[in-house]
């Protein structure tokens, strides 16, 4: 077959010229690809499209990029074979986005693939608020500035006393000895049982109490008077003196001080990150990293799942009710006694034994699994088997119902409990990763932050929102960030990689995509085209192997390979615009289907 006439080379800055491509079934073809355009390669399956795009263009682009690196860097990269081609001019660094799941790592998720999770870690570390699980109050850490600002928020002329607790840094030291050391440091007064007195007088009058060690409960009766002052809003020298006194008070008590208005209220400040008797961990990025031992759940080690009793194996048919035998492990002659006992007491706890398992409420399911003080549940049944696992039949029974189950400690969130205490706009990080992309996008559209927090998180939020919007555009609104990568289809993986590439903002590159519309709902195809245009408008050349008619129609340039498949393909049938293809390429099967000359039967 005669090869389509190629256009004359104008410039390596505007075109990529391939001379004599012979990879696989390509028939020594010459192809000119315009740069900074959306180019769609069409043709029958097996006609040579992938041979041109992946085995020729990508191989040469990647090979040249690797050869441009230092010899030290090249030793860590795979050397690509030179494609069977005379030469290629004007080629850019090539990036292939293929339809294959690139990782089988159980730690890899949609969040990590798109890099959204990395930005969320930064967001929670920068503007996250740690909330106490006991009272629901925010955990704060007071600095000297916080204390001074509080004092200067009081009315002019307010009289204040600054106290410090006696710190038990040396629990074997007596209270009397500690007071002597404080006198040597220049302190003169303490408050004992609510009364302020000079230290030397206290030493002479209370020898029994002062003989107690700092580890004794009597130490709580003492407070060191660090300073007294009157608030003067315009006196900057006085403000500096107050700041020095606050710093001294916090040092002497290992982080706490008490600001007391004379004949008024007292307020305690603490520079330790604690509340309600719990010392919390300050938010840092690696606290939210389940791939780091510091942030990972200690039970499941960051996988979110552990070996345990699999609910799907215990309840294989959730349409059945408990009375109908939904619990598979309670069907035996001996094990059935557990079911009989549960049914006998069900009425006492208002448990619906005739209701299908999947219709039970969370409270009812909890009773079935956990039991109570009167009747045993499924967990109690397996705990008893485990206690007698020296019996072979018990080990067989346990093995039959074991599987990978959600970690009971982190509930599948993968993070340690201290990370879950940190909230942004009322949500923890695991709560966000469980949302669908559509729900997560709505959350960030309506996120509520203070002006200061918005300034800190501005760039992070921009990156997150951009990636979420791209995922919505390419039809991935149903995914969630904690979805394991290995469970994705090839088309989903390709569109996720496309999302990441858009976020990188690379320019002057050659992007090669293999049928990105596969598995995509027709209503989302025009959104995919917008994404491809965006990639092009950043200053990149986008080459797409595609069969979808709408994508072909929107291409800046079409390259048709054919006319047939296998040995009957490998020729350049047409290269040019879509409009000209319908007129000039009448021998092209692609053109014939587009014009309606041929139709699918």
C-alpha positions as CSV (number, residue, x, y, z in Angstrom):
1,X,0.0,0.0,0.0
2,X,1.2,3.5,-0.7
3,X,2.3,5.5,2.3
4,X,0.7,8.8,3.0
5,X,2.8,11.8,2.0
6,X,4.4,13.4,5.0
7,X,4.7,17.2,5.4
8,X,8.1,18.9,5.0
9,X,10.0,19.5,8.3
10,X,9.6,23.1,9.4
11,X,11.4,23.1,12.8
12,X,12.4,20.8,15.6
13,X,10.9,23.4,17.9
14,X,7.4,22.9,16.4
15,X,7.4,19.3,15.3
16,X,8.6,15.8,16.1
17,X,9.7,14.0,12.9
18,X,10.0,10.2,12.9
19,X,12.0,8.7,9.9
20,X,11.8,5.0,9.0
21,X,9.9,3.5,12.0
22,X,10.0,-0.3,11.9
23,X,9.1,-1.4,15.4
24,X,7.0,-4.6,15.4
25,X,4.7,-4.5,12.3
26,X,5.4,-0.8,11.3
27,X,6.4,-0.7,7.6
28,X,9.3,1.8,7.6
29,X,6.9,4.8,8.0
30,X,7.7,8.5,8.3
31,X,5.5,10.5,10.6
32,X,5.4,14.2,11.6
33,X,3.8,15.1,15.0
34,X,3.1,18.8,15.7
35,X,4.2,19.9,19.2
36,X,2.0,21.4,21.8
37,X,-1.1,19.8,20.2
38,X,-3.5,17.0,21.1
39,X,-2.7,14.2,18.7
40,X,-4.9,11.2,18.5
41,X,-3.6,8.0,16.9
42,X,-6.3,5.8,15.4
43,X,-6.7,2.5,13.6
44,X,-7.8,-1.1,14.1
45,X,-6.6,-3.1,17.1
46,X,-3.2,-4.6,16.1
47,X,-2.6,-2.1,13.3
48,X,0.6,-0.7,15.0
49,X,-0.7,2.3,17.0
50,X,1.0,1.2,20.2
51,X,4.1,0.2,18.3
52,X,4.4,3.8,17.1
53,X,3.4,5.5,20.3
54,X,4.9,3.3,23.0
55,X,7.6,1.2,21.3
56,X,9.0,4.1,19.2
57,X,8.1,7.5,20.6
58,X,8.2,6.6,24.3
59,X,11.2,4.3,24.1
60,X,13.3,6.9,22.3
61,X,12.2,9.9,24.5
62,X,12.9,7.9,27.7
63,X,16.2,6.6,26.4
64,X,17.5,10.1,25.5
65,X,16.4,11.5,28.8
66,X,18.2,8.7,30.8
67,X,21.3,9.3,28.6
68,X,21.3,13.0,29.5
69,X,21.7,12.1,33.2
70,X,25.0,11.6,35.0
71,X,26.6,8.1,35.0
72,X,25.8,7.9,38.8
73,X,22.1,8.6,38.2
74,X,21.9,6.2,35.3
75,X,22.9,3.2,37.4
76,X,19.6,3.4,39.2
77,X,17.4,3.5,36.1
78,X,16.5,0.9,33.5
79,X,18.3,1.4,30.2
80,X,15.8,1.3,27.4
81,X,16.5,-0.4,24.1
82,X,16.9,1.9,21.1
83,X,13.8,1.5,18.9
84,X,14.0,0.2,15.3
85,X,13.9,3.6,13.5
86,X,16.3,5.6,11.3
87,X,16.1,8.7,13.5
88,X,13.7,10.9,15.5
89,X,14.2,14.7,15.6
90,X,12.7,17.2,18.0
91,X,11.6,14.7,20.6
92,X,10.8,15.8,24.2
93,X,11.2,14.0,27.5
94,X,8.5,11.4,27.3
95,X,6.0,10.3,30.0
96,X,3.8,7.2,29.4
97,X,0.5,6.9,31.2
98,X,-0.5,3.2,30.6
99,X,-3.4,1.1,31.5
100,X,-1.8,-1.1,34.1
101,X,-1.8,-1.2,37.9
102,X,1.7,-0.2,38.7
103,X,1.9,-1.4,42.3
104,X,0.7,-4.3,44.3
105,X,1.8,-2.7,47.6
106,X,-0.9,-3.1,50.2
107,X,0.1,0.3,51.6
108,X,-0.5,2.1,48.3
109,X,-3.9,3.9,48.1
110,X,-5.7,6.3,45.8
111,X,-4.7,9.0,48.2
112,X,-1.0,8.3,47.9
113,X,-1.2,7.7,44.1
114,X,-2.8,11.2,43.6
115,X,-0.5,12.8,46.3
116,X,-3.7,14.2,47.9
117,X,-3.0,12.3,51.1
118,X,0.5,13.9,51.3
119,X,-1.1,17.4,51.2
120,X,-3.7,16.4,53.7
121,X,-0.9,15.3,56.1
122,X,0.6,18.8,55.8
123,X,-2.9,20.4,56.2
124,X,-3.5,18.6,59.5
125,X,0.0,19.3,60.8
126,X,-0.3,23.0,60.0
127,X,-3.9,23.9,60.9
128,X,-5.2,20.8,62.7
129,X,-6.8,21.3,66.2
130,X,-6.2,18.5,68.7
131,X,-9.5,17.7,70.5
132,X,-9.6,15.9,73.9
133,X,-11.7,12.7,73.6
134,X,-12.9,13.2,77.2
135,X,-14.4,16.7,77.2
136,X,-14.3,17.6,73.6
137,X,-12.3,20.7,74.4
138,X,-9.4,21.9,72.2
139,X,-5.9,21.1,73.5
140,X,-3.7,24.2,73.5
141,X,-0.1,24.9,74.5
142,X,0.5,28.3,76.1
143,X,3.6,30.3,75.4
144,X,5.0,33.3,77.2
145,X,3.3,35.6,74.6
146,X,-0.1,34.0,75.3
147,X,0.3,34.7,79.1
148,X,1.4,38.3,78.6
149,X,-1.3,39.0,76.0
150,X,-3.9,37.7,78.6
151,X,-2.5,40.0,81.3
152,X,-2.6,43.0,78.9
153,X,-6.2,42.3,78.0
154,X,-7.1,43.1,81.5
155,X,-8.1,46.7,82.5
156,X,-5.4,49.3,83.2
157,X,-4.3,49.2,86.8
158,X,-5.2,45.6,87.5
159,X,-3.0,44.2,90.2
160,X,-1.6,40.7,89.5
161,X,0.3,38.0,91.3
162,X,2.3,35.4,89.4
163,X,2.7,32.0,91.0
164,X,4.7,28.9,90.1
165,X,4.1,25.3,91.4
166,X,7.0,23.5,93.2
167,X,8.3,21.1,90.6
168,X,9.2,17.6,91.7
169,X,12.2,17.3,89.4
170,X,14.1,15.6,92.2
171,X,11.5,13.6,94.2
172,X,14.0,12.6,96.9
173,X,14.8,16.2,97.8
174,X,12.9,17.6,100.8
175,X,10.6,20.5,100.5
176,X,12.8,22.4,103.0
177,X,15.9,21.9,100.9
178,X,14.0,23.0,97.8
179,X,12.9,26.2,99.5
180,X,16.5,26.9,100.6
181,X,17.6,26.6,96.9
182,X,14.8,28.9,95.8
183,X,16.0,31.5,98.4
184,X,19.5,31.2,97.0
185,X,18.0,32.0,93.5
186,X,16.5,35.2,94.9
187,X,12.9,34.2,95.6
188,X,11.6,35.4,99.0
189,X,7.9,34.4,99.3
190,X,5.7,31.3,98.9
191,X,2.0,30.7,99.4
192,X,1.3,27.9,101.9
193,X,-2.3,26.8,102.6
194,X,-3.6,30.0,100.9
195,X,-1.4,32.4,102.9
196,X,1.6,34.3,101.5
197,X,4.6,34.2,103.8
198,X,8.4,34.7,103.7
199,X,10.4,31.6,103.0
200,X,12.7,32.0,106.0
201,X,9.8,32.3,108.4
202,X,8.2,29.2,106.9
203,X,11.4,27.2,107.3
204,X,11.5,28.0,111.0
205,X,7.8,27.3,111.8
206,X,7.0,24.1,109.9
207,X,9.9,21.6,110.3
208,X,7.6,18.6,110.0
209,X,6.1,19.5,106.7
210,X,9.4,20.7,105.2
211,X,10.9,17.3,106.0
212,X,8.6,15.7,103.4
213,X,10.1,15.0,100.0
214,X,9.0,16.7,96.8
215,X,7.3,13.4,95.8
216,X,4.9,13.8,98.8
217,X,1.4,15.1,98.5
218,X,2.2,18.0,100.8
219,X,4.1,19.7,97.9
220,X,0.8,20.6,96.4
221,X,0.1,23.0,99.3
222,X,3.0,25.2,98.2
223,X,3.1,27.9,95.5
224,X,6.1,30.1,94.7
225,X,5.4,33.8,94.4
226,X,7.5,34.8,91.4
227,X,6.4,38.4,90.9
228,X,3.8,41.1,91.6
229,X,2.9,43.9,89.2
230,X,0.3,46.4,88.1
231,X,-0.9,46.4,84.4
232,X,0.3,49.6,82.6
233,X,-0.7,49.3,78.9
234,X,1.7,52.0,77.7
235,X,4.8,50.9,79.6
236,X,6.8,48.7,77.2
237,X,9.7,48.2,79.8
238,X,7.1,46.8,82.3
239,X,5.8,44.5,79.6
240,X,9.3,43.1,79.0
241,X,9.8,42.6,82.8
242,X,6.5,40.7,83.0
243,X,7.5,38.5,80.1
244,X,10.8,37.6,81.8
245,X,8.9,36.8,85.0
246,X,6.5,34.5,83.2
247,X,9.4,32.7,81.6
248,X,11.0,32.2,85.0
249,X,7.7,30.9,86.5
250,X,7.3,28.4,83.7
251,X,10.9,27.2,84.1
252,X,10.7,26.7,87.8
253,X,7.5,24.6,87.6
254,X,8.4,22.8,84.4
255,X,5.9,24.5,82.2
256,X,3.0,25.8,84.4
257,X,2.2,29.2,86.0
258,X,-0.8,30.8,87.7
259,X,-1.9,34.3,87.0
260,X,-4.0,35.6,89.8
261,X,-5.9,38.9,89.9
262,X,-5.7,40.2,93.5
263,X,-9.1,39.7,95.1
264,X,-10.2,38.2,91.8
265,X,-10.0,35.1,89.6
266,X,-6.9,32.9,89.0
267,X,-6.0,31.3,85.6
268,X,-3.5,28.5,85.0
269,X,-1.3,28.4,82.0
270,X,0.7,25.4,80.7
271,X,3.3,25.2,78.0
272,X,2.9,21.4,77.9
273,X,0.5,19.9,75.3
274,X,-1.9,18.3,77.7
275,X,-5.5,18.4,78.8
276,X,-7.8,16.3,81.1
277,X,-4.8,14.5,82.5
278,X,-3.7,13.3,79.0
279,X,-0.5,14.4,77.4
280,X,-1.1,14.6,73.6
281,X,1.3,14.6,70.7
282,X,1.7,17.9,68.8
283,X,0.6,17.6,65.2
284,X,3.5,17.0,62.8
285,X,3.4,15.5,59.3
286,X,4.8,12.1,60.2
287,X,2.1,11.7,62.9
288,X,-0.3,11.3,60.0
289,X,1.9,9.0,57.9
290,X,0.8,5.3,58.2
291,X,4.0,4.3,56.4
292,X,6.0,5.6,59.3
293,X,6.2,3.6,62.6
294,X,5.5,6.9,64.5
295,X,2.2,7.5,62.9
296,X,1.0,3.9,62.1
297,X,-1.6,2.1,64.2
298,X,0.5,-0.2,66.4
299,X,-1.9,-3.1,66.0
300,X,-2.2,-3.3,62.2
301,X,1.1,-1.5,61.5
302,X,-0.5,0.9,59.1
303,X,-2.3,-1.7,56.9
304,X,-5.8,-1.0,58.3
305,X,-6.6,-4.7,58.3
306,X,-5.5,-7.6,60.6
307,X,-6.1,-11.4,60.7
308,X,-9.3,-12.0,62.6
309,X,-12.7,-13.5,62.3
310,X,-14.2,-12.6,58.9
311,X,-17.7,-11.3,59.1
312,X,-18.4,-12.4,55.5
313,X,-17.4,-16.0,56.4
314,X,-19.4,-16.1,59.6
315,X,-22.5,-14.5,57.9
316,X,-22.2,-15.8,54.3
317,X,-25.9,-14.9,53.5
318,X,-26.9,-11.6,55.2
319,X,-30.4,-11.9,53.7
320,X,-31.2,-14.7,56.2
321,X,-32.3,-13.9,59.8
322,X,-30.6,-15.3,62.9
323,X,-33.5,-17.7,63.3
324,X,-33.0,-18.9,59.7
325,X,-29.4,-19.8,60.4
326,X,-27.5,-16.7,59.3
327,X,-24.7,-17.4,61.7
328,X,-22.8,-20.2,59.9
329,X,-20.6,-21.2,62.9
330,X,-23.7,-21.9,65.0
331,X,-25.2,-24.6,62.8
332,X,-23.5,-27.7,64.4
333,X,-25.0,-30.0,67.0
334,X,-22.9,-28.6,69.8
335,X,-22.3,-25.1,68.5
336,X,-26.0,-24.8,67.9
337,X,-26.4,-24.5,71.7
338,X,-25.0,-21.0,71.4
339,X,-27.8,-20.1,68.9
340,X,-30.5,-21.7,71.1
341,X,-29.3,-19.8,74.1
342,X,-29.2,-16.5,72.2
343,X,-32.7,-17.0,70.8
344,X,-34.1,-17.9,74.2
345,X,-33.0,-14.6,75.7
346,X,-33.6,-12.5,72.6
347,X,-37.0,-11.2,73.8
348,X,-35.4,-9.8,77.0
349,X,-33.2,-7.5,74.9
350,X,-35.8,-6.8,72.2
351,X,-33.6,-8.5,69.5
352,X,-35.5,-9.3,66.3
353,X,-34.6,-12.9,65.5
354,X,-36.7,-13.0,62.3
355,X,-35.2,-9.8,60.8
356,X,-32.6,-10.3,58.0
357,X,-29.0,-9.7,59.2
358,X,-28.4,-6.8,56.8
359,X,-31.4,-5.0,58.2
360,X,-30.2,-5.1,61.9
361,X,-29.2,-1.8,63.5
362,X,-25.6,-1.3,64.6
363,X,-26.7,-1.8,68.3
364,X,-28.3,-5.1,67.4
365,X,-25.3,-6.3,65.5
366,X,-23.1,-5.4,68.4
367,X,-25.2,-7.5,70.8
368,X,-25.0,-10.4,68.4
369,X,-21.2,-10.2,68.1
370,X,-20.2,-8.9,71.6
371,X,-23.0,-10.5,73.7
372,X,-23.6,-9.3,77.3
373,X,-23.4,-10.5,80.9
374,X,-26.2,-13.0,80.3
375,X,-25.8,-14.3,76.8
376,X,-22.7,-14.9,74.8
377,X,-22.0,-13.4,71.3
378,X,-20.1,-14.6,68.3
379,X,-16.8,-13.1,69.6
380,X,-17.3,-15.0,72.9
381,X,-17.8,-18.2,70.9
382,X,-14.5,-17.8,69.0
383,X,-12.7,-16.7,72.2
384,X,-13.7,-19.9,73.8
385,X,-12.4,-21.9,70.8
386,X,-9.1,-20.0,71.0
387,X,-8.8,-20.7,74.7
388,X,-9.0,-24.5,73.9
389,X,-7.0,-24.3,70.6
390,X,-5.0,-27.3,71.7
391,X,-7.9,-29.4,70.3
392,X,-7.5,-30.0,66.6
393,X,-11.2,-29.5,65.9
394,X,-11.1,-26.1,67.4
395,X,-8.1,-25.0,65.3
396,X,-9.9,-26.2,62.2
397,X,-13.0,-24.2,63.1
398,X,-10.9,-21.1,63.8
399,X,-9.1,-21.4,60.5
400,X,-12.3,-21.8,58.6
401,X,-13.6,-18.4,59.6
402,X,-10.4,-16.4,59.7
403,X,-9.6,-13.7,57.2
404,X,-8.4,-10.2,56.7
405,X,-10.7,-8.0,58.8
406,X,-10.8,-4.3,59.6
407,X,-8.4,-3.4,62.4
408,X,-10.5,-3.0,65.6
409,X,-8.1,-0.4,67.1
410,X,-8.0,2.1,64.2
411,X,-11.2,0.9,62.5
412,X,-9.4,0.8,59.1
413,X,-8.0,4.3,59.4
414,X,-4.4,3.0,59.6
415,X,-3.3,5.8,62.0
416,X,-2.6,5.7,65.8
417,X,-5.3,7.1,68.0
418,X,-3.4,10.3,68.8
419,X,-3.6,11.3,65.1
420,X,-7.4,10.8,65.1
421,X,-7.7,13.4,67.9
422,X,-6.6,16.1,65.4
423,X,-9.5,17.7,63.5
424,X,-9.8,20.1,60.6
425,X,-13.2,21.8,60.3
426,X,-14.6,19.1,62.6
427,X,-13.2,16.1,60.7
428,X,-10.3,13.7,61.4
429,X,-8.0,12.5,58.6
430,X,-9.4,8.9,58.5
431,X,-12.9,10.4,58.2
432,X,-11.9,12.4,55.1
433,X,-10.2,9.4,53.5
434,X,-13.4,7.3,53.8
435,X,-15.4,10.0,51.9
436,X,-16.0,9.6,48.2
437,X,-14.1,12.1,46.0
438,X,-17.4,13.9,45.4
439,X,-18.1,14.2,49.1
440,X,-14.5,15.2,49.8
441,X,-14.7,18.0,47.1
442,X,-17.9,19.3,48.7
443,X,-16.2,19.3,52.1
444,X,-13.3,21.4,50.9
445,X,-15.6,23.8,49.0
446,X,-17.3,24.5,52.3
447,X,-14.3,24.2,54.7
448,X,-14.4,26.6,57.6
449,X,-11.0,28.1,58.7
450,X,-10.0,31.2,60.5
451,X,-8.3,34.0,58.5
452,X,-4.9,33.0,59.9
453,X,-5.5,29.3,59.1
454,X,-6.5,30.2,55.5
455,X,-3.2,32.1,55.0
456,X,-1.2,29.1,56.2
457,X,-3.2,26.5,54.2
458,X,-3.8,28.5,51.1
459,X,-1.3,26.6,48.8
460,X,-2.1,23.2,50.3
461,X,-5.9,23.7,49.7
462,X,-5.2,24.9,46.1
463,X,-3.3,21.6,45.4
464,X,-5.9,19.4,47.0
465,X,-8.9,21.2,45.3
466,X,-7.2,21.0,41.9
467,X,-6.6,17.3,42.1
468,X,-10.1,16.6,43.4
469,X,-11.6,18.6,40.6
470,X,-9.5,16.7,38.0
471,X,-10.7,13.4,39.5
472,X,-14.3,14.5,39.1
473,X,-13.6,15.5,35.5
474,X,-12.2,12.1,34.6
475,X,-15.1,10.3,36.1
476,X,-13.6,9.1,39.4
477,X,-16.1,10.7,41.8
478,X,-17.1,7.3,43.3
479,X,-13.6,6.4,44.6
480,X,-12.3,7.2,48.1
481,X,-8.8,8.0,49.2
482,X,-8.3,4.9,51.3
483,X,-9.1,2.5,48.3
484,X,-6.1,0.2,47.9
485,X,-4.4,0.7,44.6
486,X,-4.2,-3.0,43.7
487,X,-8.0,-3.1,43.5
488,X,-8.2,-0.5,40.8
489,X,-8.8,-1.3,37.1
490,X,-6.3,-0.3,34.4
491,X,-8.5,2.6,33.2
492,X,-8.9,3.9,36.8
493,X,-5.2,3.7,37.4
494,X,-4.5,5.6,34.2
495,X,-6.9,8.4,35.0
496,X,-5.5,8.7,38.6
497,X,-2.0,9.0,37.1
498,X,-3.3,11.6,34.8
499,X,-4.6,13.5,37.8
500,X,-1.1,13.4,39.4
501,X,0.6,14.6,36.2
502,X,-1.7,17.6,36.0
503,X,-0.8,18.5,39.5
504,X,2.9,18.4,38.7
505,X,2.5,21.3,36.2
506,X,5.3,19.9,33.9
507,X,5.8,21.7,30.6
508,X,7.6,21.0,27.3
509,X,7.1,17.3,27.8
510,X,5.6,14.5,25.6
511,X,2.6,12.7,27.2
512,X,1.6,9.4,25.8
513,X,-1.7,7.9,26.8
514,X,-3.2,4.5,25.9
515,X,-7.0,4.7,25.5
516,X,-7.8,6.8,28.6
517,X,-11.5,6.6,27.9
518,X,-11.7,2.9,28.6
519,X,-14.2,2.2,31.4
520,X,-15.3,5.8,31.4
521,X,-19.0,6.6,31.2
522,X,-19.9,8.4,28.0
523,X,-21.2,11.4,29.9
524,X,-17.7,12.0,31.3
525,X,-15.9,11.8,28.0
526,X,-16.1,15.6,27.3
527,X,-14.6,16.2,30.8
528,X,-11.7,13.9,29.9
529,X,-11.1,15.9,26.8
530,X,-11.0,19.1,28.9
531,X,-8.3,17.5,31.0
532,X,-6.3,16.6,27.9
533,X,-6.7,20.1,26.6
534,X,-5.4,21.4,30.0
535,X,-2.4,19.2,29.7
536,X,-1.8,20.5,26.2
537,X,-2.3,24.2,27.2
538,X,0.5,23.9,29.8
539,X,2.9,23.6,26.9
540,X,3.0,19.9,26.4
541,X,2.5,17.5,23.4
542,X,-0.2,15.0,24.1
543,X,-0.4,11.9,22.0
544,X,-3.4,9.6,22.7
545,X,-4.1,6.1,21.3
546,X,-7.9,6.1,21.1
547,X,-11.0,4.5,19.6
548,X,-13.6,6.8,21.2
549,X,-15.3,8.9,18.5
550,X,-15.8,12.1,20.6
551,X,-12.1,12.2,21.5
552,X,-11.1,11.7,17.8
553,X,-13.4,14.5,16.7
554,X,-11.8,16.9,19.3
555,X,-8.2,16.2,18.3
556,X,-5.9,18.9,16.9
557,X,-4.2,16.3,14.7
558,X,-5.2,12.7,13.7
559,X,-2.7,10.0,12.7
560,X,-4.4,6.9,11.3
561,X,-2.4,3.6,11.2
562,X,-3.6,0.7,9.1
563,X,-5.3,-0.1,6.9
564,X,-5.7,-3.6,8.6
565,X,-4.3,-5.4,11.6
566,X,-1.1,-7.5,12.0
567,X,0.8,-8.0,8.7
568,X,-2.0,-6.0,6.9
569,X,-1.3,-2.9,9.1
570,X,1.8,-0.8,9.9
571,X,1.2,1.8,7.2
572,X,0.6,5.5,7.7
573,X,-2.9,5.9,6.2
574,X,-3.5,9.5,7.1
575,X,-2.1,12.4,9.0
576,X,-3.9,15.7,9.4
577,X,-7.0,17.4,10.8
578,X,-10.3,15.7,11.5
579,X,-12.2,17.8,8.9
580,X,-9.7,16.9,6.1
581,X,-9.7,13.3,7.1
582,X,-13.4,12.9,6.3
583,X,-12.7,14.3,2.8
584,X,-9.2,13.0,1.9
585,X,-8.9,9.6,3.7
586,X,-11.7,7.7,2.0
587,X,-9.6,4.5,2.1
588,X,-9.3,4.7,5.9
589,X,-11.5,2.4,7.9
590,X,-11.6,4.9,10.7
591,X,-12.8,7.6,8.3
592,X,-15.5,5.3,6.8
593,X,-16.9,4.6,10.3
594,X,-16.8,8.3,11.2
595,X,-18.7,9.3,8.1
596,X,-21.2,6.5,8.4
597,X,-20.1,4.6,5.2
598,X,-19.5,1.6,7.5
599,X,-21.5,0.9,10.6
600,X,-21.1,-1.4,13.6
601,X,-23.5,-4.4,13.3
